[in-house]
Amino acid sequence: MKRVLVTGASGYIGRCSLSPLLDRDFEVHAVAGHTPVESDARVIWHIADLLDKKSAAQLCDDIRPTHLLHFAWYVNPADYKTSPENARWVEATQRLLRAFKNCGGTRIAVAGTCMEYDWSLPQEKFSETASPALPTNPYGIAKDNVRREADAFVKVNGLSLAWGRIFFSYGLHEAKTRLVPSVILSLLHGQEALCTSGEKIRDFLYVEDMGEAFAALLESDVVDVVNIASGRSLAIKDIVLSIAEYIGRPDLVRLGARPTPANEPSRIVADISRLKNEVGWQPQYTLKEGLNKTISWWKENRAQDRYSLQ
């Protein structure tokens, strides 16, 4: 029996991994901090605060998972890059890994971030093997510290670890203040979408694809860092203008109305060779398909006040 414990399962990305895991014949145990989200009836939900020092051991003792998929972290869009909460999640992750090992677990996949890379070095595509890790903000530093400690831990204890470095994403349940939902909601409400010039190049992956990618990564025997991304270059203005075209309100887009952040690279795109060739997975959704699904979802849910932060 493949029994997986999914942390952060009520979050933006975590919830999208549940059905793909069921499709791969996992018994899925999903952890939420407060309230479970709507899911397949086969998903077994657990409410737990992983920042509590006893929670991880209790969960693992009760579930006895063979696999662990770890998404849970502090990801409030307002301050996650600099928040002191990152240090607490480093400790929580360390406890979780120890508890998982003590209960006989063997295979782990953890969500990392492209912010672990050294963004000061211009790269055509960031590669797991050729691009150095040198994060500069507390979020990236915390994730990289966990990765290094987890790598040493699994080698000593004979476990298998894959580290999925997330680039940029969009899709259902994303925080309203993020780029894609903020533009969609402005246009749906007939308001101007105030944007930067949008010249920077980024790598966007639809969130349902991201959930599928993590399920495939966990099921594989691939270890070490794997980029979780589309591998496609996209100017931010192009995604904004595509949204406006699909909604039918290009007249409301105001490129250049906001200043462009000066401290971020002009280009952040992933090399997804390992994801494609070793994990055997590649994106299924085109940009048009992903954006249209996202727009349709926000048309149905734009009045909601609550949204996922993960």
LOMI-871438 format. One record per atom (N, C-alpha, C): residue in one letter; x, y negated, z negated. Coordinates in steps of 0.05 Angstrom, whole numbers, plus 5000, padded with zeros to 4 digits. Example, Ala and Ser with C-alpha at 12.3 -4.5 7.8 and 13.67 -1.06 7.14 Angstrom:
2
A 5264 5114 4844
A 5246 5090 4844
A 5264 5066 4844
S 5257 5045 4858
S 5273 5021 4857
S 5258 4999 4843
! end
This chain:
310
M 5017 5024 5000
M 5000 5000 5000
M 5018 4975 5000
K 5013 4957 5019
K 5027 4931 5020
K 5009 4912 5005
R 5019 4903 4982
R 5003 4885 4965
R 5018 4858 4962
V 5006 4836 4973
V 5020 4811 4973
V 5007 4791 4954
L 5024 4777 4940
L 5016 4754 4923
L 5022 4729 4938
V 5001 4713 4943
V 5004 4688 4958
V 5000 4665 4939
T 5020 4649 4934
T 5017 4625 4917
T 5010 4601 4934
G 4997 4582 4922
G 4988 4559 4938
G 4968 4567 4959
A 4952 4587 4954
A 4935 4599 4974
A 4910 4581 4979
S 4904 4562 4962
S 4882 4544 4968
S 4891 4519 4983
G 4917 4517 4988
G 4928 4494 5001
G 4925 4494 5031
Y 4933 4473 5043
Y 4930 4467 5072
Y 4942 4489 5089
I 4967 4498 5083
I 4979 4519 5098
I 4973 4547 5087
G 4973 4549 5061
G 4969 4575 5048
G 4943 4589 5056
R 4922 4573 5057
R 4896 4585 5064
R 4896 4597 5092
C 4913 4586 5110
C 4914 4596 5138
C 4931 4621 5140
S 4944 4630 5119
S 4959 4655 5120
S 4943 4679 5111
L 4919 4674 5099
L 4905 4696 5087
L 4893 4716 5107
S 4879 4706 5127
S 4868 4724 5147
S 4889 4738 5163
P 4911 4724 5171
P 4932 4739 5185
P 4945 4761 5168
L 4946 4757 5142
L 4957 4778 5125
L 4938 4802 5123
L 4912 4796 5122
L 4892 4818 5122
L 4894 4833 5148
D 4897 4819 5170
D 4900 4832 5196
D 4924 4850 5198
R 4944 4845 5181
R 4968 4862 5180
R 4966 4883 5158
D 4941 4888 5149
D 4936 4909 5129
D 4948 4905 5102
F 4951 4880 5094
F 4959 4874 5067
F 4935 4873 5049
E 4938 4882 5024
E 4919 4876 5003
E 4927 4848 4993
V 4909 4829 4996
V 4917 4801 4992
V 4907 4790 4965
H 4925 4782 4948
H 4919 4769 4923
H 4928 4740 4925
A 4908 4722 4923
A 4912 4694 4928
A 4911 4678 4902
V 4930 4661 4898
V 4931 4645 4873
V 4923 4616 4879
A 4905 4606 4863
A 4897 4578 4864
A 4900 4565 4837
G 4907 4540 4837
G 4911 4526 4811
G 4884 4520 4797
H 4863 4516 4813
H 4837 4509 4801
H 4814 4526 4813
T 4807 4520 4838
T 4784 4533 4850
T 4791 4547 4875
P 4783 4572 4879
P 4788 4586 4904
P 4774 4572 4927
V 4785 4575 4951
V 4772 4564 4975
V 4757 4586 4989
E 4740 4578 5007
E 4724 4598 5022
E 4744 4615 5038
S 4739 4641 5037
S 4758 4659 5051
S 4743 4686 5056
D 4757 4704 5070
D 4747 4731 5074
D 4741 4744 5047
A 4720 4759 5046
A 4712 4771 5021
A 4732 4791 5011
R 4750 4800 5028
R 4770 4819 5019
R 4793 4806 5003
V 4795 4780 5005
V 4816 4766 4989
V 4809 4767 4960
I 4829 4774 4943
I 4825 4775 4914
I 4837 4750 4902
W 4821 4733 4889
W 4830 4708 4879
W 4838 4709 4850
H 4858 4693 4843
H 4868 4691 4815
H 4872 4661 4810
I 4863 4652 4787
I 4868 4624 4778
I 4891 4623 4759
A 4911 4608 4765
A 4935 4607 4748
A 4950 4581 4753
D 4963 4572 4732
D 4981 4548 4733
D 5009 4558 4732
L 5023 4559 4755
L 5050 4570 4756
L 5070 4553 4741
L 5063 4529 4733
L 5081 4512 4717
L 5080 4521 4688
D 5060 4537 4681
D 5059 4549 4654
D 5080 4571 4653
K 5096 4572 4633
K 5119 4590 4633
K 5111 4620 4632
K 5087 4626 4624
K 5079 4654 4622
K 5063 4664 4646
S 5054 4645 4663
S 5035 4652 4685
S 5047 4672 4705
A 5071 4667 4714
A 5083 4684 4735
A 5086 4713 4725
A 5096 4716 4701
A 5099 4743 4691
A 5073 4758 4688
Q 5052 4743 4678
Q 5026 4755 4675
Q 5014 4763 4701
L 5016 4745 4722
L 5005 4751 4748
L 5018 4776 4760
C 5045 4776 4759
C 5059 4798 4772
C 5054 4825 4757
D 5051 4823 4731
D 5046 4847 4715
D 5018 4858 4721
D 4999 4840 4725
D 4971 4848 4732
D 4969 4859 4760
I 4982 4847 4779
I 4979 4853 4807
I 4998 4874 4818
R 5022 4874 4807
R 5044 4891 4817
R 5048 4888 4847
P 5053 4864 4857
P 5056 4860 4885
P 5081 4873 4897
T 5080 4882 4921
T 5103 4891 4936
T 5116 4868 4951
H 5099 4848 4959
H 5108 4826 4974
H 5099 4800 4961
L 5115 4779 4966
L 5109 4752 4955
L 5111 4732 4977
L 5090 4715 4980
L 5091 4693 4999
L 5086 4668 4982
H 5107 4651 4980
H 5107 4629 4961
H 5105 4602 4975
F 5081 4590 4973
F 5076 4563 4984
F 5074 4542 4961
A 5066 4549 4938
A 5059 4530 4917
A 5082 4511 4911
W 5075 4485 4911
W 5094 4464 4905
W 5079 4438 4900
Y 5092 4417 4892
Y 5080 4391 4889
Y 5083 4377 4916
V 5060 4370 4929
V 5061 4359 4956
V 5042 4336 4960
N 5038 4320 4939
N 5021 4296 4942
N 5034 4277 4963
P 5020 4270 4984
P 5033 4254 5005
P 5044 4228 4996
A 5033 4217 4974
A 5041 4191 4964
A 5070 4191 4954
D 5079 4213 4942
D 5105 4211 4929
D 5121 4238 4928
Y 5112 4258 4943
Y 5125 4284 4940
Y 5155 4284 4947
K 5163 4266 4964
K 5192 4266 4972
K 5210 4257 4949
T 5199 4242 4930
T 5216 4230 4909
T 5206 4238 4881
S 5185 4253 4878
S 5173 4258 4852
S 5191 4276 4834
P 5192 4269 4808
P 5205 4287 4789
P 5192 4314 4786
E 5168 4317 4797
E 5154 4343 4796
E 5170 4364 4812
N 5187 4356 4830
N 5203 4375 4845
N 5220 4392 4827
A 5231 4380 4806
A 5248 4395 4788
A 5232 4416 4773
R 5207 4410 4766
R 5191 4430 4752
R 5185 4454 4770
W 5182 4449 4796
W 5176 4471 4814
W 5200 4488 4821
V 5224 4476 4818
V 5248 4493 4820
V 5247 4514 4798
E 5242 4505 4773
E 5241 4523 4750
E 5219 4543 4753
A 5195 4534 4762
A 5172 4552 4766
A 5178 4574 4786
T 5192 4567 4808
T 5199 4586 4828
T 5219 4606 4818
Q 5238 4597 4803
Q 5257 4616 4791
Q 5243 4636 4773
R 5224 4627 4757
R 5209 4646 4740
R 5193 4665 4756
L 5181 4655 4778
L 5165 4672 4795
L 5182 4694 4808
L 5205 4688 4818
L 5223 4708 4830
L 5231 4729 4810
R 5238 4720 4786
R 5245 4740 4765
R 5222 4758 4759
A 5198 4747 4756
A 5175 4763 4749
A 5169 4783 4772
F 5171 4774 4796
F 5166 4791 4819
F 5185 4814 4820
K 5210 4809 4815
K 5231 4830 4815
K 5226 4850 4792
N 5219 4839 4769
N 5214 4856 4745
N 5191 4875 4749
C 5172 4867 4766
C 5149 4884 4770
C 5152 4902 4795
G 5176 4904 4806
G 5181 4923 4827
G 5177 4912 4855
G 5173 4886 4859
G 5170 4875 4886
G 5196 4876 4902
T 5193 4876 4928
T 5217 4879 4945
T 5220 4858 4967
R 5199 4847 4977
R 5201 4829 5001
R 5189 4802 4995
I 5204 4780 5000
I 5196 4753 4994
I 5198 4735 5018
A 5178 4717 5022
A 5181 4695 5041
A 5173 4670 5026
V 5189 4649 5029
V 5185 4624 5015
V 5183 4601 5036
A 5166 4582 5030
A 5163 4558 5048
A 5184 4538 5040
G 5202 4532 5059
G 5222 4511 5056
G 5214 4487 5072
T 5233 4470 5079
T 5227 4445 5094
T 5250 4438 5112
C 5243 4425 5134
C 5264 4415 5152
C 5280 4393 5140
M 5270 4382 5117
M 5285 4361 5103
M 5310 4372 5089
E 5313 4398 5090
E 5338 4410 5080
E 5362 4405 5099
Y 5356 4401 5124
Y 5377 4396 5144
Y 5390 4369 5139
D 5414 4366 5150
D 5429 4341 5150
D 5418 4324 5173
W 5400 4305 5167
W 5387 4289 5187
W 5405 4266 5198
S 5428 4263 5185
S 5446 4242 5194
S 5461 4249 5219
L 5461 4275 5226
L 5475 4285 5250
L 5454 4288 5272
P 5457 4272 5294
P 5438 4275 5316
P 5438 4303 5327
Q 5415 4315 5331
Q 5412 4343 5341
Q 5391 4344 5363
E 5398 4358 5385
E 5378 4363 5405
E 5356 4381 5393
K 5365 4402 5379
K 5347 4419 5363
K 5361 4429 5339
F 5348 4428 5316
F 5360 4437 5291
F 5359 4468 5290
S 5383 4479 5286
S 5386 4508 5287
S 5393 4519 5259
E 5382 4542 5252
E 5388 4554 5226
E 5417 4561 5223
T 5430 4568 5244
T 5458 4577 5243
T 5478 4555 5249
A 5470 4535 5265
A 5490 4515 5273
A 5487 4488 5260
S 5463 4482 5249
S 5459 4456 5237
S 5462 4457 5207
P 5480 4441 5195
P 5485 4442 5167
P 5461 4433 5150
A 5459 4444 5125
A 5440 4434 5106
A 5453 4414 5088
L 5441 4390 5088
L 5451 4368 5070
L 5428 4349 5065
P 5409 4357 5049
P 5385 4341 5044
P 5392 4315 5028
T 5376 4295 5032
T 5381 4269 5019
T 5359 4259 5001
N 5335 4272 5001
N 5314 4263 4983
N 5309 4285 4962
P 5297 4279 4939
P 5293 4299 4918
P 5277 4323 4927
Y 5258 4320 4946
Y 5242 4343 4955
Y 5260 4362 4971
G 5275 4352 4990
G 5293 4369 5005
G 5315 4381 4988
I 5326 4366 4969
I 5347 4376 4952
I 5336 4398 4934
A 5312 4395 4924
A 5300 4415 4907
A 5295 4441 4922
K 5284 4439 4946
K 5279 4462 4963
K 5306 4476 4969
D 5326 4461 4976
D 5352 4473 4983
D 5365 4487 4959
N 5362 4474 4936
N 5372 4487 4911
N 5359 4514 4906
V 5332 4514 4909
V 5318 4539 4905
V 5327 4560 4925
R 5331 4552 4950
R 5339 4571 4971
R 5366 4583 4964
R 5385 4567 4955
R 5412 4577 4949
R 5411 4596 4925
E 5395 4588 4904
E 5393 4605 4881
E 5378 4631 4887
A 5357 4629 4903
A 5342 4653 4910
A 5359 4672 4927
D 5375 4661 4945
D 5392 4678 4961
D 5412 4694 4944
A 5424 4681 4924
A 5442 4695 4906
A 5427 4715 4889
F 5402 4708 4880
F 5387 4726 4864
F 5379 4752 4879
V 5370 4749 4903
V 5361 4773 4918
V 5385 4791 4925
K 5407 4779 4930
K 5431 4796 4937
K 5440 4812 4913
V 5439 4801 4890
V 5447 4815 4866
V 5427 4837 4859
N 5401 4832 4865
N 5380 4850 4856
N 5368 4868 4878
G 5380 4867 4902
G 5372 4884 4924
G 5345 4879 4936
L 5336 4853 4935
L 5311 4845 4948
L 5316 4834 4975
S 5294 4830 4990
S 5296 4818 5017
S 5282 4791 5017
L 5296 4771 5027
L 5285 4743 5026
L 5286 4730 5054
A 5264 4719 5063
A 5263 4702 5086
A 5254 4674 5077
W 5267 4654 5089
W 5262 4626 5081
W 5252 4611 5105
G 5226 4605 5105
G 5213 4592 5128
G 5215 4561 5126
R 5231 4549 5143
R 5234 4520 5142
R 5212 4507 5159
I 5194 4494 5146
I 5171 4481 5159
I 5180 4454 5171
F 5172 4449 5196
F 5177 4423 5208
F 5152 4406 5205
F 5138 4399 5226
F 5114 4381 5224
F 5090 4397 5232
S 5067 4390 5220
S 5043 4406 5225
S 5019 4387 5226
Y 4997 4398 5235
Y 4971 4384 5235
Y 4950 4405 5236
G 4926 4397 5228
G 4903 4416 5229
G 4883 4412 5208
L 4866 4432 5205
L 4843 4431 5186
L 4853 4428 5157
H 4839 4412 5141
H 4844 4409 5113
H 4869 4393 5107
E 4881 4380 5126
E 4905 4364 5121
E 4897 4339 5105
A 4916 4329 5088
A 4910 4305 5073
A 4903 4282 5091
K 4883 4267 5084
K 4872 4246 5101
K 4893 4224 5107
T 4913 4220 5091
T 4932 4199 5095
T 4954 4207 5115
R 4955 4232 5123
R 4975 4241 5143
R 4968 4229 5170
L 4988 4231 5188
L 4985 4218 5214
L 4960 4227 5230
V 4957 4253 5235
V 4936 4262 5252
V 4908 4257 5240
P 4902 4264 5215
P 4876 4258 5205
P 4870 4229 5202
S 4891 4213 5195
S 4886 4184 5192
S 4878 4171 5219
V 4890 4180 5241
V 4883 4169 5267
V 4855 4179 5275
I 4850 4205 5271
I 4824 4217 5278
I 4801 4202 5262
L 4805 4199 5236
L 4783 4187 5220
L 4779 4158 5227
S 4801 4143 5233
S 4797 4115 5241
S 4780 4114 5266
L 4787 4130 5286
L 4773 4129 5312
L 4744 4139 5309
L 4740 4159 5293
L 4712 4169 5289
L 4695 4149 5276
H 4707 4132 5259
H 4692 4111 5245
H 4691 4084 5261
G 4702 4085 5286
G 4702 4061 5302
G 4721 4039 5293
Q 4742 4047 5278
Q 4761 4028 5268
Q 4787 4030 5283
E 4803 4009 5282
E 4829 4009 5295
E 4848 4028 5282
A 4863 4043 5298
A 4884 4061 5287
A 4910 4046 5289
L 4919 4037 5266
L 4944 4021 5265
L 4968 4040 5262
C 4985 4040 5282
C 5007 4059 5283
C 5034 4045 5287
T 5055 4059 5284
T 5081 4050 5291
T 5083 4050 5322
S 5106 4043 5333
S 5109 4044 5362
S 5107 4073 5372
G 5112 4092 5355
G 5109 4120 5362
G 5130 4131 5380
E 5154 4119 5381
E 5175 4128 5399
E 5190 4152 5388
K 5189 4157 5362
K 5204 4179 5350
K 5194 4206 5360
I 5212 4225 5364
I 5205 4251 5374
I 5204 4271 5350
R 5182 4286 5350
R 5178 4305 5328
R 5168 4332 5340
D 5168 4352 5322
D 5160 4380 5330
D 5135 4387 5313
F 5112 4387 5326
F 5087 4392 5312
F 5076 4420 5318
L 5068 4434 5297
L 5056 4461 5300
L 5028 4460 5287
Y 5008 4471 5301
Y 4981 4472 5290
Y 4981 4491 5266
V 4966 4483 5245
V 4968 4496 5219
V 4959 4526 5220
E 4940 4533 5236
E 4932 4561 5238
E 4955 4578 5250
D 4970 4566 5269
D 4994 4580 5279
D 5014 4582 5257
M 5017 4562 5240
M 5036 4563 5218
M 5030 4585 5198
G 5004 4589 5192
G 4997 4611 5175
G 5003 4638 5187
E 4998 4640 5213
E 5005 4665 5227
E 5035 4670 5227
A 5050 4649 5231
A 5079 4652 5232
A 5090 4662 5205
F 5080 4651 5183
F 5089 4661 5157
F 5081 4689 5152
A 5057 4697 5160
A 5049 4725 5157
A 5067 4744 5173
A 5074 4736 5197
A 5092 4752 5214
A 5120 4753 5201
L 5129 4731 5191
L 5155 4730 5178
L 5156 4748 5154
L 5136 4747 5137
L 5135 4764 5113
L 5135 4794 5121
E 5120 4801 5141
E 5118 4829 5149
E 5144 4839 5162
S 5159 4821 5174
S 5184 4829 5187
S 5205 4836 5167
D 5228 4845 5177
D 5251 4850 5159
D 5273 4829 5164
V 5265 4806 5176
V 5284 4784 5181
V 5290 4770 5155
V 5316 4764 5151
V 5324 4751 5126
V 5337 4724 5132
D 5341 4709 5111
D 5354 4682 5112
D 5334 4662 5124
V 5345 4639 5134
V 5329 4617 5143
V 5317 4622 5170
V 5292 4616 5173
V 5278 4617 5199
V 5261 4591 5202
N 5266 4577 5224
N 5250 4553 5229
N 5221 4560 5236
I 5202 4546 5223
I 5174 4550 5228
I 5164 4525 5242
A 5162 4527 5269
A 5156 4503 5285
A 5147 4512 5313
S 5142 4492 5330
S 5134 4498 5357
S 5157 4500 5376
G 5179 4486 5369
G 5202 4484 5388
G 5198 4465 5410
R 5175 4450 5409
R 5169 4431 5431
R 5173 4402 5422
S 5184 4386 5439
S 5189 4357 5434
S 5164 4341 5440
L 5156 4324 5421
L 5132 4308 5426
L 5136 4280 5413
A 5133 4259 5429
A 5134 4232 5418
A 5109 4227 5402
I 5112 4214 5379
I 5089 4209 5361
I 5067 4195 5376
K 5075 4176 5393
K 5054 4161 5408
K 5038 4179 5426
D 5050 4200 5436
D 5036 4219 5453
D 5014 4234 5438
I 5020 4242 5413
I 4999 4256 5398
I 4977 4236 5391
V 4984 4211 5385
V 4963 4191 5378
V 4946 4186 5403
L 4958 4182 5426
L 4943 4176 5450
L 4926 4200 5459
S 4936 4224 5454
S 4920 4248 5460
S 4895 4249 5443
I 4898 4244 5417
I 4875 4243 5399
I 4854 4223 5410
A 4864 4199 5417
A 4846 4178 5426
A 4832 4186 5452
E 4846 4199 5470
E 4834 4208 5495
E 4812 4228 5489
Y 4817 4248 5471
Y 4797 4269 5466
Y 4773 4258 5452
I 4776 4237 5435
I 4754 4225 5421
I 4740 4205 5439
G 4754 4194 5459
G 4743 4174 5477
G 4745 4146 5467
R 4765 4140 5450
R 4769 4113 5440
R 4798 4103 5442
P 4810 4104 5465
P 4837 4094 5468
P 4839 4064 5463
D 4816 4050 5465
D 4816 4021 5461
D 4822 4013 5432
L 4819 4032 5414
L 4823 4026 5385
L 4852 4032 5375
V 4869 4043 5392
V 4896 4050 5384
V 4913 4024 5385
R 4928 4019 5364
R 4946 3996 5362
R 4974 4006 5356
L 4988 4014 5377
L 5016 4022 5374
L 5033 3997 5368
G 5051 4000 5349
G 5069 3977 5341
G 5057 3960 5320
A 5033 3966 5310
A 5021 3950 5289
A 5033 3954 5262
R 5047 3976 5259
R 5061 3982 5234
R 5091 3985 5239
P 5108 3978 5220
P 5137 3980 5224
P 5145 4009 5226
T 5165 4015 5242
T 5176 4042 5244
T 5196 4046 5222
P 5194 4068 5206
P 5214 4073 5185
P 5242 4074 5196
A 5260 4058 5184
A 5287 4056 5194
A 5305 4078 5185
N 5298 4093 5165
N 5316 4112 5153
N 5310 4141 5162
E 5295 4144 5183
E 5289 4171 5193
E 5300 4174 5222
P 5310 4198 5229
P 5322 4202 5255
P 5302 4198 5278
S 5312 4192 5301
S 5295 4188 5324
S 5284 4214 5335
R 5298 4236 5328
R 5290 4262 5340
R 5293 4284 5319
I 5271 4299 5314
I 5272 4323 5296
I 5255 4345 5309
V 5270 4363 5322
V 5257 4385 5336
V 5272 4411 5329
A 5257 4433 5327
A 5269 4459 5318
A 5277 4476 5341
D 5298 4491 5336
D 5305 4514 5352
D 5290 4538 5340
I 5272 4550 5356
I 5256 4572 5345
I 5265 4599 5356
S 5290 4601 5364
S 5300 4626 5375
S 5296 4650 5356
R 5302 4645 5330
R 5300 4667 5311
R 5270 4675 5308
L 5253 4655 5306
L 5224 4661 5303
L 5214 4677 5327
K 5222 4670 5351
K 5212 4684 5375
K 5226 4711 5379
N 5252 4711 5377
N 5267 4735 5385
N 5270 4756 5363
E 5272 4747 5338
E 5276 4766 5316
E 5249 4772 5301
V 5234 4752 5294
V 5208 4757 5282
V 5188 4767 5302
G 5191 4758 5328
G 5173 4767 5349
G 5147 4751 5349
W 5149 4725 5342
W 5125 4709 5341
W 5130 4682 5355
Q 5109 4672 5369
Q 5111 4645 5380
Q 5084 4632 5379
P 5082 4606 5381
P 5057 4592 5379
P 5036 4601 5399
Q 5011 4602 5389
Q 4989 4611 5406
Q 4972 4588 5416
Y 4971 4566 5401
Y 4954 4543 5408
Y 4970 4522 5424
T 4958 4512 5445
T 4969 4488 5458
T 4962 4464 5441
L 4975 4441 5447
L 4969 4417 5432
L 4940 4409 5436
K 4930 4411 5461
K 4902 4404 5466
K 4883 4421 5450
E 4888 4447 5449
E 4870 4465 5434
E 4871 4459 5404
G 4895 4455 5394
G 4897 4449 5365
G 4884 4423 5358
L 4889 4402 5374
L 4877 4376 5368
L 4847 4377 5370
N 4836 4390 5390
N 4807 4391 5393
N 4794 4407 5370
K 4807 4428 5360
K 4796 4442 5337
K 4797 4424 5312
T 4819 4409 5310
T 4822 4391 5287
T 4801 4368 5288
I 4798 4357 5311
I 4778 4335 5314
I 4750 4345 5308
S 4743 4369 5318
S 4717 4380 5313
S 4712 4385 5283
W 4734 4394 5269
W 4731 4399 5240
W 4727 4373 5225
W 4741 4352 5233
W 4738 4326 5219
W 4711 4314 5225
K 4700 4318 5249
K 4673 4309 5255
K 4653 4320 5236
E 4657 4345 5228
E 4639 4359 5209
E 4644 4352 5180
N 4669 4344 5174
N 4677 4341 5146
N 4687 4313 5139
R 4683 4294 5156
R 4695 4267 5151
R 4684 4253 5127
A 4660 4261 5118
A 4648 4248 5095
A 4659 4259 5068
Q 4673 4281 5069
Q 4682 4293 5044
Q 4703 4275 5031
D 4703 4274 5004
D 4722 4258 4989
D 4746 4275 4980
R 4742 4301 4979
R 4764 4318 4970
R 4779 4330 4994
Y 4805 4334 4990
Y 4821 4346 5011
Y 4845 4359 4999
S 4856 4378 5014
S 4879 4393 5003
S 4904 4376 5005
L 4922 4379 4986
L 4947 4365 4986
L 4969 4383 4996
Q 4964 4407 5003
Q 4985 4426 5009
Q 4986 4433 5039
! end
